[in-house]
Amino acid sequence: MGRNPWFETVAEAQRRAKKYLPSTVYGALVAGSERGRTLDDNTGAFAELGFAPRVVGHHAQRDLSTTVLGVESAIPVVISPTGVQAVHPDGEVAVARAAANRGVIMGLSSFASKPVEEVAEANPNTFYQMYWTGTRDAMAQRMERARAAGAKALIATLDWSFSHGRDWGSPAIPEKIDLKTMVKLAPNVLPHPRWLWTFAKSGRIPDLTTPNLQPPGGTAPTFFGAYGEWMQTTPPTWDDVKWMREEWGGPFMLKGVSRVDDAKRAVDVGVSGISVSNHGGNNLDTTPASIRLLPSIAEAVGDEIEVLLDGGVRRGGDVAKALALGARAVLIGRAYLWGLAANGQAGVENVLDILRGGLDSAVLGLGHSSIHELTPDDLVVPDGFTRTAGAPRTAGSAG
Ligand SMILES: Cc1cc2nc3c(=O)[nH]c(=O)nc-3n(C[C@H](O)[C@H](O)[C@H](O)COP(=O)(O)O)c2cc1C
């Protein structure tokens, strides 16, 4: 009898991903930077937060639903955009379908392997993510394309600073995959027959191009070609962010906020929401875990815009903790990538079910009937847990 493809925790999905994926692909998903301190803190900080459960007075019915930037979501969890190729032949389309089946919003990276049209068809609640790369004309054209495909919001990710080195070594990722590179990669790939078989069955080899960055009448750049253009683009100013928001014209989220003053500037330029995020620990290492920075940012701007969080969410309990500390919803990255690697679309659904189940247990045990009732009183927050960046320290906020 074959192994049960269902897994009970995200940790188990990650174990299976490690087994099934070639080490280069697995390494690209683990990512992180330098010492990996932020990467570890993102998950470790959630473990430091304790619950304060109630013993009696639990509710039989519990509402886990919300809206994010005006779009309904069955649970306060959004698929975070990841520009990761080669995990699964159906890639972001499988993720979008899984999210749609679970009533969850799909965030699609502009560096993804599937075109926005296919992804938005698979999940009408798709948010499109862009970096600041290329000319304003090219960016306006990409926005127009995403809008025409039906994307319901734009996520601008602006925190990236091209930090690459890792103490544990970075995976070698080829520019494109052809026969020559297949032969070169063989020692890495052949011990992972399941991954190879999934691609073989689909009749495709991993395609390291970025279809969403294809100019009209041109060809899609390779992942590294696109990355090169991005590195050479002059970084945006706050005026550029304002331009981007106006050019998009609809709901707009700025992703990658760590500082209170940045959150306030984001409000000033008219964003609809922000995500408190350190790019999953892949950016400037030693940036504190996003959950540590969330309370001061939520306190400063939470009444004016929607404050989301991403980084380190692996359990439904983590979602509850983020909401208790002021997030409207969270975005997840690696959690669904492990699910996708472990079992394709069903694996992503499995991950969303795990998060839903864990969140529901937390809301039950904390004695609430809705996620909207979660507050810091539901948690035991250790002294010195929070951090504040970009604001004068007050007695309550010093970490
Ligand atoms: C492999 C990988 C690729 C990513 N690519 C993108 C991307 O293209 N665009 C983006 O906005 N964020 C990207 N991110 C960051 C995620 O959207 C998200 O911020 C992060 O994964 C959250 O942390 P978590 O993985 O601990 O959930 C990427 C993250 C990973 C791990």
The ligand as an SDF file (V2000), in Angstrom:
LIG
                    3D

 31 33  0  0  0  0  0  0  0  0999 V2000
   11.4920   30.9790   -2.2460 C   0  0  0  0  0  0  0  0  0  0  0  0
   10.8100   32.2730   -2.0110 C   0  0  0  0  0  0  0  0  0  0  0  0
   10.5080   33.1320   -3.0730 C   0  0  0  0  0  0  0  0  0  0  0  0
    9.8640   34.3430   -2.8370 C   0  0  0  0  0  0  0  0  0  0  0  0
    9.5290   35.1590   -3.8920 N   0  0  0  0  0  0  0  0  0  0  0  0
    8.8250   36.2950   -3.6610 C   0  0  0  0  0  0  0  0  0  0  0  0
    8.3470   37.1000   -4.7270 C   0  0  0  0  0  0  0  0  0  0  0  0
    8.5460   36.8090   -5.8880 O   0  0  0  0  0  0  0  0  0  0  0  0
    7.6550   38.2150   -4.4130 N   0  0  0  0  0  0  0  0  0  0  0  0
    7.3840   38.5910   -3.1190 C   0  0  0  0  0  0  0  0  0  0  0  0
    6.7450   39.6060   -2.8740 O   0  0  0  0  0  0  0  0  0  0  0  0
    7.8290   37.8440   -2.0980 N   0  0  0  0  0  0  0  0  0  0  0  0
    8.5100   36.7040   -2.3420 C   0  0  0  0  0  0  0  0  0  0  0  0
    8.8990   35.9130   -1.2860 N   0  0  0  0  0  0  0  0  0  0  0  0
    8.5320   36.3080    0.0830 C   0  0  0  0  0  0  0  0  0  0  0  0
    7.1540   35.7460    0.4460 C   0  0  0  0  0  0  0  0  0  0  0  0
    6.1290   36.3730   -0.2670 O   0  0  0  0  0  0  0  0  0  0  0  0
    6.8530   35.9500    1.9290 C   0  0  0  0  0  0  0  0  0  0  0  0
    7.1040   37.2870    2.2700 O   0  0  0  0  0  0  0  0  0  0  0  0
    7.6630   35.0260    2.8210 C   0  0  0  0  0  0  0  0  0  0  0  0
    7.8510   33.7650    2.2360 O   0  0  0  0  0  0  0  0  0  0  0  0
    6.9410   34.8590    4.1390 C   0  0  0  0  0  0  0  0  0  0  0  0
    7.6570   34.0520    5.0060 O   0  0  0  0  0  0  0  0  0  0  0  0
    7.3460   32.4940    5.2150 P   0  0  0  0  0  0  0  0  0  0  0  0
    7.9270   31.7940    4.0550 O   0  0  0  0  0  0  0  0  0  0  0  0
    8.0240   32.1960    6.4860 O   0  0  0  0  0  0  0  0  0  0  0  0
    5.8380   32.3370    5.2790 O   0  0  0  0  0  0  0  0  0  0  0  0
    9.5400   34.7060   -1.5100 C   0  0  0  0  0  0  0  0  0  0  0  0
    9.8360   33.8310   -0.4640 C   0  0  0  0  0  0  0  0  0  0  0  0
   10.4500   32.6160   -0.7070 C   0  0  0  0  0  0  0  0  0  0  0  0
   10.7220   31.6920    0.4510 C   0  0  0  0  0  0  0  0  0  0  0  0
  1  2  1  0
  2  3  1  0
  2 30  2  0
  3  4  2  0
  4  5  1  0
  4 28  1  0
  5  6  2  0
  6  7  1  0
  6 13  1  0
  7  8  2  0
  7  9  1  0
  9 10  1  0
 10 11  2  0
 10 12  1  0
 12 13  2  0
 13 14  1  0
 14 15  1  0
 14 28  1  0
 15 16  1  0
 16 17  1  0
 16 18  1  0
 18 19  1  0
 18 20  1  0
 20 21  1  0
 20 22  1  0
 22 23  1  0
 23 24  1  0
 24 25  2  0
 24 26  1  0
 24 27  1  0
 28 29  2  0
 29 30  1  0
 30 31  1  0
M  END
$$$$
